[in-house]
Amino acid sequence: MKKTKQNPMHNYAFIDGQNLFQSISWSIDYTKFRVYLKDKYKITKAYYFLGFQEKENILYEKLQEAWFILVFNLKGENLQSHKKGNVDTNIVFHIMKKLIEWTMDGALLVSWDGDYKMVVDYLIERDKLIKVLSPNLKFASSLYKKEANIDPKYFDFIDKPDIRKKIKYTKKAP
């Protein structure tokens, strides 16, 4: 079915916030990033998955102001571990739910994590994968590199100079 103004595309981004945050050494302007996703990949909804920490409320406000849909993975207060909430399962669940409900035309994944390999393969098989945007080449899973026998057209890296230039946070003059 061809998409028209009356029947727009439903392309969704699924962002592993922990992967994104830990993998780049510069600050992202979230509004520029959201506009980039919309303009470049026709993303209509961008889900940003992360563990909840009360001290990060300013970050959550910035993400919401930039039109990201926040999906928190709550960590039980009684857990002994200091690890972040594992969002991988939530992302896979949300992708599969959108596919089952027939509400998604295409998926873009922002992560370097090889844990998503099976869902990436499935999305390619179903012609639903738009792209895997890895925060940077250095941390990208070898499962997504050339030797993995996946067409490189499905992958890009946020730290490439042309992308970085478009989404990097720059201080505004007072």
C-alpha positions as a Markdown table, in Angstrom:
| # | Residue | x | y | z |
|---|---|---|---|---|
| 1 | Met | 0.0 | 0.0 | 0.0 |
| 2 | Lys | 1.4 | 3.4 | -1.0 |
| 3 | Lys | 1.5 | 6.0 | 1.7 |
| 4 | Thr | -0.2 | 9.3 | 1.1 |
| 5 | Lys | -1.1 | 12.3 | 3.2 |
| 6 | Gln | -4.3 | 10.6 | 4.2 |
| 7 | Asn | -2.4 | 7.4 | 5.0 |
| 8 | Pro | 1.1 | 8.5 | 6.3 |
| 9 | Met | 4.0 | 6.2 | 7.0 |
| 10 | His | 4.4 | 4.9 | 10.5 |
| 11 | Asn | 8.1 | 4.7 | 10.9 |
| 12 | Tyr | 9.3 | 4.3 | 14.5 |
| 13 | Ala | 12.7 | 4.8 | 16.2 |
| 14 | Phe | 13.7 | 2.6 | 19.1 |
| 15 | Ile | 16.6 | 4.2 | 21.0 |
| 16 | Asp | 18.6 | 2.3 | 23.6 |
| 17 | Gly | 19.4 | 5.4 | 25.8 |
| 18 | Gln | 22.1 | 3.7 | 27.8 |
| 19 | Asn | 24.0 | 2.7 | 24.6 |
| 20 | Leu | 23.7 | 6.1 | 23.1 |
| 21 | Phe | 24.8 | 7.9 | 26.3 |
| 22 | Gln | 27.8 | 5.7 | 27.0 |
| 23 | Ser | 29.1 | 5.5 | 23.5 |
| 24 | Ile | 29.7 | 9.1 | 22.5 |
| 25 | Ser | 32.1 | 11.7 | 24.0 |
| 26 | Trp | 30.1 | 14.8 | 22.9 |
| 27 | Ser | 26.7 | 16.1 | 23.7 |
| 28 | Ile | 23.7 | 15.6 | 21.5 |
| 29 | Asp | 21.2 | 18.3 | 21.0 |
| 30 | Tyr | 18.0 | 16.2 | 21.4 |
| 31 | Thr | 15.8 | 18.6 | 19.4 |
| 32 | Lys | 18.3 | 18.5 | 16.5 |
| 33 | Phe | 18.5 | 14.7 | 16.8 |
| 34 | Arg | 14.7 | 14.3 | 16.7 |
| 35 | Val | 14.4 | 16.6 | 13.7 |
| 36 | Tyr | 17.2 | 14.6 | 12.0 |
| 37 | Leu | 15.3 | 11.3 | 12.5 |
| 38 | Lys | 12.1 | 12.9 | 11.2 |
| 39 | Asp | 13.7 | 14.5 | 8.1 |
| 40 | Lys | 16.2 | 11.7 | 7.2 |
| 41 | Tyr | 14.2 | 8.6 | 8.1 |
| 42 | Lys | 10.6 | 9.9 | 8.2 |
| 43 | Ile | 10.3 | 8.8 | 11.8 |
| 44 | Thr | 6.9 | 9.6 | 13.2 |
| 45 | Lys | 7.4 | 8.3 | 16.7 |
| 46 | Ala | 10.7 | 8.0 | 18.6 |
| 47 | Tyr | 10.8 | 5.8 | 21.6 |
| 48 | Tyr | 13.7 | 6.5 | 24.0 |
| 49 | Phe | 14.3 | 3.6 | 26.4 |
| 50 | Leu | 16.2 | 4.1 | 29.6 |
| 51 | Gly | 16.4 | 3.3 | 33.3 |
| 52 | Phe | 14.7 | 5.7 | 35.6 |
| 53 | Gln | 16.8 | 7.8 | 38.1 |
| 54 | Glu | 15.2 | 10.7 | 39.9 |
| 55 | Lys | 18.4 | 12.7 | 39.6 |
| 56 | Glu | 18.0 | 12.7 | 35.8 |
| 57 | Asn | 14.8 | 14.7 | 35.7 |
| 58 | Ile | 16.4 | 17.5 | 33.7 |
| 59 | Leu | 17.4 | 15.0 | 31.0 |
| 60 | Tyr | 13.9 | 13.6 | 30.9 |
| 61 | Glu | 12.4 | 17.0 | 30.4 |
| 62 | Lys | 14.8 | 17.8 | 27.6 |
| 63 | Leu | 13.9 | 14.5 | 25.8 |
| 64 | Gln | 10.2 | 15.1 | 26.2 |
| 65 | Glu | 10.5 | 18.7 | 24.9 |
| 66 | Ala | 12.2 | 17.3 | 21.8 |
| 67 | Trp | 9.3 | 15.0 | 21.2 |
| 68 | Phe | 10.8 | 11.7 | 22.4 |
| 69 | Ile | 8.4 | 9.2 | 24.0 |
| 70 | Leu | 10.2 | 8.0 | 27.2 |
| 71 | Val | 9.9 | 4.4 | 28.1 |
| 72 | Phe | 11.4 | 3.7 | 31.6 |
| 73 | Asn | 12.7 | 0.4 | 32.8 |
| 74 | Leu | 12.1 | 0.6 | 36.5 |
| 75 | Lys | 14.7 | -1.0 | 38.7 |
| 76 | Gly | 13.4 | -2.5 | 42.0 |
| 77 | Glu | 14.6 | -0.5 | 45.0 |
| 78 | Asn | 15.5 | -3.7 | 46.9 |
| 79 | Leu | 17.8 | -5.0 | 44.2 |
| 80 | Gln | 21.4 | -5.3 | 45.3 |
| 81 | Ser | 22.9 | -4.6 | 41.8 |
| 82 | His | 23.9 | -1.1 | 40.7 |
| 83 | Lys | 23.4 | -2.0 | 37.1 |
| 84 | Lys | 21.1 | 0.0 | 34.9 |
| 85 | Gly | 17.7 | -1.3 | 34.1 |
| 86 | Asn | 18.1 | -3.6 | 31.1 |
| 87 | Val | 16.1 | -2.0 | 28.3 |
| 88 | Asp | 17.0 | -4.6 | 25.6 |
| 89 | Thr | 14.0 | -6.8 | 26.4 |
| 90 | Asn | 11.6 | -3.8 | 26.5 |
| 91 | Ile | 12.8 | -2.6 | 23.1 |
| 92 | Val | 12.4 | -6.0 | 21.5 |
| 93 | Phe | 9.0 | -6.4 | 23.1 |
| 94 | His | 7.9 | -3.0 | 21.7 |
| 95 | Ile | 9.1 | -3.7 | 18.2 |
| 96 | Met | 7.4 | -7.1 | 18.1 |
| 97 | Lys | 4.2 | -5.6 | 19.6 |
| 98 | Lys | 4.1 | -3.0 | 16.8 |
| 99 | Leu | 4.6 | -5.6 | 14.2 |
| 100 | Ile | 1.9 | -7.9 | 15.6 |
| 101 | Glu | -0.5 | -5.0 | 15.8 |
| 102 | Trp | 0.3 | -4.0 | 12.2 |
| 103 | Thr | 0.9 | -0.4 | 13.4 |
| 104 | Met | 4.5 | 0.0 | 12.2 |
| 105 | Asp | 5.7 | 0.3 | 8.6 |
| 106 | Gly | 9.4 | 0.6 | 9.5 |
| 107 | Ala | 11.8 | 0.4 | 12.4 |
| 108 | Leu | 15.0 | 2.3 | 13.1 |
| 109 | Leu | 17.1 | 1.1 | 16.0 |
| 110 | Val | 19.7 | 3.2 | 17.8 |
| 111 | Ser | 22.1 | 0.9 | 19.6 |
| 112 | Trp | 25.5 | -0.7 | 19.3 |
| 113 | Asp | 24.4 | -3.8 | 21.2 |
| 114 | Gly | 24.6 | -7.2 | 19.4 |
| 115 | Asp | 21.7 | -8.4 | 21.7 |
| 116 | Tyr | 19.3 | -7.1 | 19.0 |
| 117 | Lys | 20.7 | -9.2 | 16.2 |
| 118 | Met | 17.8 | -11.6 | 16.0 |
| 119 | Val | 15.2 | -8.8 | 15.9 |
| 120 | Val | 17.4 | -6.9 | 13.3 |
| 121 | Asp | 17.5 | -10.1 | 11.1 |
| 122 | Tyr | 13.7 | -10.5 | 11.5 |
| 123 | Leu | 13.0 | -6.9 | 10.5 |
| 124 | Ile | 15.3 | -7.3 | 7.5 |
| 125 | Glu | 13.5 | -10.5 | 6.5 |
| 126 | Arg | 10.1 | -8.7 | 6.8 |
| 127 | Asp | 11.4 | -5.6 | 4.9 |
| 128 | Lys | 10.7 | -3.5 | 8.0 |
| 129 | Leu | 14.2 | -2.4 | 9.0 |
| 130 | Ile | 15.0 | 1.2 | 8.1 |
| 131 | Lys | 18.4 | 1.3 | 9.7 |
| 132 | Val | 20.5 | 0.5 | 12.7 |
| 133 | Leu | 22.2 | 3.7 | 13.9 |
| 134 | Ser | 25.1 | 2.8 | 16.1 |
| 135 | Pro | 26.5 | 5.6 | 18.3 |
| 136 | Asn | 30.0 | 4.9 | 17.0 |
| 137 | Leu | 32.0 | 2.4 | 15.0 |
| 138 | Lys | 34.4 | 1.7 | 17.8 |
| 139 | Phe | 31.7 | 0.2 | 20.1 |
| 140 | Ala | 29.4 | -1.4 | 17.4 |
| 141 | Ser | 28.9 | -5.1 | 17.8 |
| 142 | Ser | 30.8 | -7.2 | 15.4 |
| 143 | Leu | 27.4 | -8.8 | 14.6 |
| 144 | Tyr | 26.6 | -5.6 | 12.7 |
| 145 | Lys | 29.9 | -5.1 | 10.8 |
| 146 | Lys | 30.8 | -6.2 | 7.3 |
| 147 | Glu | 31.8 | -9.7 | 8.3 |
| 148 | Ala | 28.3 | -10.4 | 9.6 |
| 149 | Asn | 26.9 | -10.9 | 6.1 |
| 150 | Ile | 24.3 | -8.1 | 6.6 |
| 151 | Asp | 24.0 | -5.5 | 3.9 |
| 152 | Pro | 25.8 | -2.4 | 5.0 |
| 153 | Lys | 22.9 | -0.2 | 3.7 |
| 154 | Tyr | 21.2 | -1.1 | 7.0 |
| 155 | Phe | 23.9 | 0.5 | 9.2 |
| 156 | Asp | 25.2 | 4.0 | 9.9 |
| 157 | Phe | 27.1 | 5.6 | 12.7 |
| 158 | Ile | 26.0 | 8.7 | 14.7 |
| 159 | Asp | 29.6 | 9.8 | 15.2 |
| 160 | Lys | 30.3 | 10.2 | 11.4 |
| 161 | Pro | 31.3 | 13.9 | 10.9 |
| 162 | Asp | 28.2 | 14.7 | 8.7 |
| 163 | Ile | 25.7 | 13.3 | 11.2 |
| 164 | Arg | 27.6 | 14.7 | 14.2 |
| 165 | Lys | 27.6 | 18.2 | 12.7 |
| 166 | Lys | 23.8 | 18.0 | 12.4 |
| 167 | Ile | 23.0 | 16.9 | 15.9 |
| 168 | Lys | 25.8 | 18.1 | 18.1 |
| 169 | Tyr | 24.8 | 20.4 | 21.0 |
| 170 | Thr | 26.5 | 23.8 | 20.7 |
| 171 | Lys | 26.1 | 26.5 | 23.4 |
| 172 | Lys | 24.1 | 29.4 | 22.4 |
| 173 | Ala | 25.5 | 32.8 | 22.8 |
| 174 | Pro | 24.1 | 34.7 | 25.8 |
